[in-house]
Each structure stands twice: as structure tokens, then as C-alpha cells.
Amino acid sequence: MKKGLLLFAMLMAIASLAWSQQRQVTGTIKGSDGNIVPFATVQIKGTSSGTTANNDGVFTLTVPGATTVLIIRSVGYKTQEIPVGTNATLQVLLTADNKNLQEVVVTGLGLTREKKTVGYATTNFATEQINRVAPVSMMDGLSGKIAGAEISTTSGAPGGSNKVILRGYSSLQGSNQPLYIVDGVPLNNDRPGSSDIKGTNLTGGYDFGNNANDINPNDIEAISILKGAAATAIYGSRAASGVVLITTKKGKSGRLKVDVASAATFSNVGMLPTMQEKFGQGWGGTFILSENGSWGPRLTGENREWGAPVDGVSLTKPFSFVKDNVKNYFTTGQEYNNNIAVSGGNETSTFFLSYGNVYSDGILPTDADSYKRNTFSARASTKYGRFSAAASFNFVNKNAKAVSTRSESGLGSSLFEDVIQIPVDIDISQFKDYKNKYYNVDNYFTPYAENPYYSLYENGNNLKSNRIFGNIDLKYGFTDWLNLEWRIGADVTNSQSKTYKAKNRPSLGSWNDGNNVEGSQRAEDVGYVREYSDYRGEFNSDLLLTANKKLSSDFSIDGLVGFNVNQREGKLFSSAVKGLAIPGFYVISNSPNTPVSQTQEFRRRIYGLYAQATLGFREYLFLTVNARNDWSSTLPEKNNSYFYPAVNAAFILSEALKLDERGVSYAKLRASWGKTGNDAGPYLTKTTLSTGQIIDLPFGTLDFPFNGIPGYTVGDNIGNPELGPELSNEYEFGGEVKFLRNRLGFDVAFYNKLTKGQILAVPTTPSSGYSSITQNFGKVRNKGIELSVNIVPVETKDFNWTLNYTFARNRNTVEELPSGLDQIVLNFAYEAKFVARKGDPLGVFYAPIPATTADGKTIVDATGLPKAADADGYYGTSQRDFIMGLVNSFRYKDFTLGFSIDWRKGGVFYSGTSDLVYFVGNALQSTYNDRRAFVVPNSVMQIGTDNQAKPIYGENTIPLTDYNYDAYWYPTTNKGSAYQQRIIDKTFLKLRDITLSYSLPVSAARKIAASNLLLTVFARNLFVWTPEGNTFIDPEVSNYGNDLNSELGEFRTMPTTKSYGVSLKVSF
């Protein structure tokens, strides 16, 4: 009995001791980037006991003792073991498993596949890191981060366009922009006012951004870039230039979640021309009060009269250099980006609601360059048995303003022109009071330019746009491996714009009416107003039957068949009138003149039938075959059907050969071939009529209606009933390999793409009465290499260092042009031509060059200026030698420091900014030889002729002096060599962004009822380096659109900006 009682007492003591050791532990699970990891599995090692973290990454678990070890698992992260010890709370930091994170990728039609099954290069981005710098456009944050993608911002204006070129330019006159797909449905990416109808553009050159910028980056979950034909062939005739796949955020099962993101960004003007500091206002070395150039005498600092005398009184100022003169014209831009999202759901239904607001006022004084955008998004999904449905709705309201210029078309000039031609000794900021009697239209110091503040306040260009896009996705599962899906989408935009220029002329007898020292008169502005409306619609439907089945232990098959209908339509109306009756009243009816009106309508439709099948063997060998046939309404009936096949294969060496046992974490070989193309624009098969005006008549321009009679003119392009599609064939080889448990990885791709049957407007003989006919001619080949390297040099619990390096080199060549055609002029500026020429890269520059002797000496004329050669010379190609990017990230506990660098080497461009600052004598280089007389280096002059009447040359002894020194720097007087200063190297190196983020510990976040809080300070484009030959402007900008024409360069366009800001993201 006693022994029994003693045994019972001992058991009770042991039980009591064990019970006393059990306690409750609470923990929070985050990723190495500081973000919450929801729904992770938490297991007590050695037992089957455990729990699951909630949506906020928080778990609570009863553990048996201090020696307990917890095993934490989550998809996409490495499994981690955490000793509990005596802690009551745990902070768990999981390291991303790069291999697992990339196992699933988004491919054609927005479908997901395991990455190992894909036989072509893909690039996938989660947008969390990109959104830390609060971009207004989703593509802004990707510059320099994707091998084979050249992503540029073409303007410093708020909301300006992006240019995205994948694997180089391949189409001479068609689109080289990728197709954008949002949740499986195509998105319209046109610029407001542009048209599918060749030659139509109602924007007048103003940049209100391309339509892909309407997508709120905070609504995006991931972006995938498909570059090769094998990846994009399933999209047929719209995917020849690649595809950008966008997956938006969706609701998730769990409790209600609220995400708030707010950012404030401040911007300053970026790269500006470096001005000379030695010489002031005047021309030919003489001080002239009314001149807009700095070709005057040396700056002495003495007080001098300047500007127009008014009422017999002149202004005086020091005749000295004004530091940061152009920079001080600009102000600090402000941008505020606020977003809120609410999401949630249960096991059968989810929802996601978001609202975003962007207000941006650019770097110009006043709100003349402003951008306002409101976005509202709603997405929901539900499932019932074998049936599921999802829907998405997006509304975008946009209001933008852009500056007007003296050029009514907006092409070829900008407000920047009036700023950078002001002499270096005149303080620009004083002109702010543009109604002041010394600075107004009558008495602005020069008749050759306009007060840049007057332009801001009196002229303008405004855009209002409303857009709705979305989709409905219905799916029925016949079995667990066979599904039927119907996906329909629509994208509708309505835009209105007004451009206006004030009516004014100098008063009779005023300074700018010819009463200045040069007797020059400022041209009268009769006033101008133009309005346009633009409707754009895109409607898409896909019916898909998909299958995914394991055939045996060795074989699996994944396939689909589908039918697509896509319709795009638009209606553009423009009306403009010159000669306003009432100043400041900008309506079409405010003129006695007849308005010039234009209407353009288009509708185009494509039917597509496609199929795809992937056969897998033992999880290491995969073969995919896909094909699509399109029928296009823009092509003649006998040519409107065309076929796009593709094939790709993937071989996982690491699985087949068990390379993980030899230190190789992952190894894969890829090979693919595919065919894609571009169909023609609307109405190119027929000769069209247009209304409006007849130009180039002997007596001027004839506007219609004329005396109440309408008129039509036959278009200058002959329709071609034999027209066919533009086709591309591309093959690609590559592979991936990872070492050291995925801490060192390489991805390389080699590609070769031939685009033939180019749709070109080929010149015709003048006797035909037409200027061109659209035909299928020409071949362009692109081939290149892409390399991505991912390195994790350091990886510990508290510290993590990652590096991502990208390199791309593309070489394109024009292999064929229409018979009898030496070149096609793609774009031009004065006599600098940007052309496509057989045997050259696509897009090369030809311009006047100096005439030279056989031994290379420059021949000068009787004034000592270089003569121009009889034929233009080659100045280089717009094609870059290579593009290189580096993304670096350091994480220490809750802090993350990151930066990215973008280096683009080689290529040339035409700079209109360089042209102007040389012309007016503001360029740093214009002080060559301290503006003392000089003889053109290495030059000769004609001293006679031989007995065959051929010139004899001797050493040049004719100096350039004050009277013609300035003539050396301008093409109209020195056509031979002036283009050497205007076609310049476009190499640049940029610090694209730098970020410092702090993730607040969950324990601290809970005190404000939050589950996660991330604070980031950032800067964008903080530094730019250009070669010595470019001291003028950021080579990334252009005011020639965002396609091949933009590679001509820029013509005095607004400079880019550098910005800095702070963002805060809080989740509840």
C-alpha cells in the first residue's frame, strides 16, 4: 500500500513538473524583405502537433518545454528550424527559396505553368519592391532590371509616355511596342489622339502618356515579360514585338484586410546644357540690345543698359554670367500618390476593392504641366461545385496639362527652346512678371523669342479622359483535369483635348514692332484654338478548353484549344481655327475664319483559332507545341488568313543527371522556334479620301468647306489589294544553372529573329499622282544575347546581401529593301536623316560632312568655312553596343537598403538642344580658342587649278574672326561640319533608384492596430553620367513618340527630372 502511494506521488510530481514546463508561445513570421508571410505551417519537431499562422503571419502554439524546436514551412521560402528556448514571443524571418519562388510563371493567355516546363526565356517580377519608389507608371520601376528590355521615359512631363522595346526594333513602319495583357485580356496601349489609320495624329506632338500608364501599380501583383516568338506566338498577329503580362491583385480567403499606401515625391530638373560663362549678349562680337544670342563681347561685370527702353528709361544690370540661370527657371515638382485597398473572402468567394489618387505638378512654374489620375478597381471571384466565376472592373479618370509652344503643331519645338536661348548674362527669373512693361509682348528684350513665362500663363494644352476596362471569366471543370473557360473583356476610352495659343501682336511703334536697334519685328500671333475628341474601344473574347493530366508515372500532358475574337475601333474628331476675334476666348466659333475639321473612324477585327500541348517525361523533359491561325479584316480576303506555329523544349539536367549530388542546385537547357507577325493598319488595301484642306497650291492652302462647299481630296497613298501580313521567324537557345543552394545563378539566351514582308509605304513615280504605295518588302534581322546573374554573397539570420546583374546585346541589320530603293527615310531634322539602308543596322544617321582631299584634309571656301561634300556621310547608328543593369540589396534585420544602376553604351542621336545652344552661342564648346580668330584645323583652300581644271589645294590661311566666328557653329552657314556637334553619343549611366526601407516589428505595429508597416525613403534618377561630347541633355528623352521614330533623338524637348520622396505602407 505504501509502495503504491509512493509510486502515485512520484507520477503526480512528474506530471506536475511536465505540466509546469508547458507554456504558450506567440510568434510572427516575415520574409527576408520584411513582408508578412501568411498561413505558414508551424510544427513541433518530432511530433505531429502544430498550427498554421493567420493572414497576418501570427501564430500561437502550446509547446512542451524550453528545448522545443519549431519547424516553419511556407511555399516559396526555405524551411527553417527555430529553437524556442525560454522565449514567450518569437520573431521568425524566413529566407526566400529562389528555386521555389520561380517554379510557377505566367505564360501565354495569362495561364500559369511550372517554369521548368518552359523552353524559352521568361522574366517575372513581383511588384512589391518596385512600388517602394511609388511610380505612377508600372514600367517606370523596371528600367535597367530586365535583360533584353530597353525601357525609357521619353519625357520629363508628369504622366509622360514610356518606351518599351524588347530585343530591338524589327518593324520599319509598324509598331515595335509589346502587347499588354491584363489578367489574360489585351489592353489598349495607344497614346491619346493617335490612330490606327496611317498618318493620323491629333495630339499635335504633346505627350499625355501611353494608355498602359493608366494601370495603378499598387493594383498589380506581378509582371511577366515574354520576348521570344515561341512565347508569344499564341497571341498571333499582335505579339511580334513581345508581350507584357500583368497579373492584378485578388482577394484571399481569411479575415478582412486593409492596405493603405501613401507617398510624396519631390522632383527637380535633371540634366541641363552646360553653358559658357565668358561672353554675353550680342552677335558677331558686338553687344546688341535686341539679340537673343551670347555672341557678344567678353563679360566684364560692369553695369550696362539692357532690354528695351520704355518711356525713355532703360534698365541696367551687371554684364556678368548668371549662375544656374536655366535651372532657376524651374521649380520643385510635387507628386502625391495615395492608395487604399480592401480585400477578403472565404473558401468559396473573394473580393478586392481599391482606390488610387495621383496628383502631380511638374517642374514648370504654375500647373501648366500637371497630371491628375483617379483609379477605382473592383475584382471578385466565386466558385460553386465545378463552376467558378471571376470579374474585374476598372475606372480611370485622368486630367492632364502640357505646355504650348510657338509651333501650333507642337512638333519641332518646346517651351524649353525659349528658355535656353536667353543670353547667359540675363536673369531669366525676372521675366516672371510677364505683364511688366519691360517684359511684355511689346518690350520683351528680343523679337526672336517669346517670354517663357508668357507661354506658361497664356498658352496651353489640356486633356480630359475617362476609361473603363475589365473582364469576366467563367470556368467549368468537367473533371479534375479538364476545364472549359470563357473569358471576355472590354476596354473603352473617351478623351477630349483643347490646345490654344493667345492672340497678340506688338503695339505699333513698340520695341518688338521693329523699333529696336536691328529693326526686327516680332511675328504676329493671330490666336489659335483646336479641339479634338477621341473614342477608342477594344473588345476581346476567348473560349478555352484546357487539360492537364498525368498519363502514367513517366508521362504527363498539358494542353488547350481556343477561339479568339478581337475587335478594335475608334473615332477621332478634330476641329481647329486660326485668327481669334476676341482675345482669351478659346472656342472654335470665336473666329471669322472657317474651321478646318477632320474626322477619322476605324474598325478592325481578328478571329483566331489556337492550340497548345505540352508533353512531359519524368519531370525533366518537356516538349511544347502551339499554333495559331488568324483571320484579319485589314487584309484582302485572299491574304487575310495566316498561320503562326511554335515549338519549345526544356531539359532539366539537374533532375535527369542528379546534379544536386555534385554541387549543382539546378540546371536546365532550353530551345525554341516560333513565328509571329503584324497585320496591316486599317484601309491600306484601298485608296482613301480625306477632308479638310489642300496644301502646296500655287497660291497657298485651300481650306474646306470653301464658301459653304465641302471638298475631299484623294489620299497620297495608293491602296494595295495584294497586301499581306508582316511575318517574323525566331529561334532561341539558352539555359539556366544555379550553384551553392541557389545562391549563384546564371540565365543566358541566344536568339535570332528575321522579320520579312515589311509593310512599307514605298515611293512611287511622280507621274502617278501619288507619293507612295503600301507594299510587302524588306527584311530585318535581330540577333543577340541576354544574360542574367543572381548572387547571394551573404545570407544569415540578420543580414542578407543580394545582387542581380543583367546584360543584353542586340544587333539588327536591314537585309532587304524594295527593289530600286537605296534607303527609307524614317525621320529627319533639318538635313540630318534617320534612315533604314540595306546592309546597315536599322536606324542610321546620314548628314552633310566636310569636303576633304584624298589625304583627309578639310576643304574650306573663300570665307574660311568648311565646304560640304557632294554626298552625305555616315554618322553612326542609334543601336546600342550593350545595355547593362545592376540591382543591389542589403538587408539588416528590419532595414533594407537597395539601389539599381542602368548603363546603356553606344549609339548616337540628334540633339536639337545642342543645335540651339550652339546657334545662340550659349554652348560651352562655342568658346573654342577663347573666341579669338582661328583657322579651321587640318584644312586646305583652293589656290588654283591644274591643266585638267582640277583644283589645287594649299594650306588654309583664312582665319575665322568676329564677323563669321559664330557662322562656324551653325548648319546653314557651315553645313559641312556643324552636324558633328549635333549628332552625338547617346551613352549614359544612371543611378535609377535608391531606397532605404524600415519594416516595423509586429509587436510595435500592433500598438497602432496594424499587422505590417513599411516606411521607405527613396530617390529616382539621382545621378546621370554622359560622355564628354554630350553636355546638353539626357539622351533618354525624345519628342518623336515612343517607337522607332523616337530614335532620331530630341528637338529641344523638356529635360528629365530627378526625384526623391517617402512612402508609407500599412496593412490592417
Secondary structure as UniProt FT lines:
FT   HELIX           2..21
FT   STRAND          23..31
FT   TURN            32..33
FT   TURN            38..39
FT   STRAND          41..44
FT   TURN            45..46
FT   STRAND          50..52
FT   TURN            55..56
FT   STRAND          58..63
FT   TURN            66..67
FT   STRAND          69..73
FT   TURN            75..76
FT   STRAND          80..83
FT   TURN            85..86
FT   STRAND          89..94
FT   HELIX           98..101
FT   STRAND          104..106
FT   HELIX           108..110
FT   STRAND          112..114
FT   HELIX           115..117
FT   STRAND          122..126
FT   TURN            128..129
FT   HELIX           130..133
FT   TURN            138..139
FT   HELIX           140..142
FT   TURN            143..144
FT   TURN            147..148
FT   STRAND          149..153
FT   TURN            158..159
FT   STRAND          162..166
FT   STRAND          179..182
FT   TURN            183..184
FT   STRAND          185..187
FT   TURN            192..193
FT   TURN            198..199
FT   TURN            204..205
FT   HELIX           211..214
FT   HELIX           217..219
FT   STRAND          220..226
FT   HELIX           229..232
FT   HELIX           233..238
FT   TURN            240..241
FT   STRAND          243..248
FT   STRAND          254..269
FT   STRAND          282..283
FT   TURN            284..285
FT   TURN            289..290
FT   STRAND          303..310
FT   TURN            311..312
FT   STRAND          313..318
FT   TURN            323..324
FT   HELIX           325..329
FT   STRAND          333..345
FT   STRAND          349..361
FT   TURN            366..367
FT   STRAND          370..384
FT   TURN            385..386
FT   STRAND          387..402
FT   TURN            408..409
FT   HELIX           415..420
FT   TURN            424..425
FT   HELIX           428..432
FT   TURN            434..435
FT   TURN            437..439
FT   TURN            441..443
FT   TURN            447..448
FT   HELIX           452..458
FT   STRAND          460..477
FT   STRAND          482..504
FT   TURN            508..509
FT   TURN            511..512
FT   TURN            517..518
FT   STRAND          525..550
FT   STRAND          555..578
FT   TURN            583..584
FT   TURN            588..589
FT   STRAND          596..617
FT   TURN            618..620
FT   STRAND          621..632
FT   TURN            633..634
FT   HELIX           637..639
FT   STRAND          641..652
FT   HELIX           653..656
FT   TURN            657..658
FT   HELIX           659..662
FT   STRAND          664..678
FT   TURN            682..685
FT   STRAND          689..691
FT   STRAND          693..697
FT   TURN            698..699
FT   STRAND          700..703
FT   TURN            707..708
FT   STRAND          712..714
FT   STRAND          717..718
FT   TURN            721..722
FT   STRAND          726..739
FT   TURN            740..743
FT   STRAND          744..756
FT   STRAND          759..763
FT   HELIX           766..768
FT   STRAND          772..776
FT   STRAND          779..795
FT   STRAND          799..816
FT   TURN            819..820
FT   STRAND          823..829
FT   TURN            830..831
FT   STRAND          832..837
FT   TURN            838..839
FT   STRAND          844..847
FT   TURN            854..855
FT   STRAND          858..860
FT   TURN            862..863
FT   STRAND          873..877
FT   STRAND          882..892
FT   TURN            893..894
FT   STRAND          895..905
FT   STRAND          908..911
FT   HELIX           912..919
FT   TURN            920..921
FT   HELIX           924..931
FT   TURN            937..938
FT   STRAND          939..945
FT   TURN            947..948
FT   STRAND          951..955
FT   HELIX           962..965
FT   HELIX           966..969
FT   TURN            971..973
FT   TURN            975..977
FT   HELIX           978..981
FT   STRAND          983..985
FT   STRAND          988..999
FT   HELIX           1002..1005
FT   HELIX           1006..1008
FT   STRAND          1012..1025
FT   TURN            1028..1029
FT   TURN            1035..1036
FT   HELIX           1044..1048
FT   STRAND          1049..1050
FT   STRAND          1057..1067
//
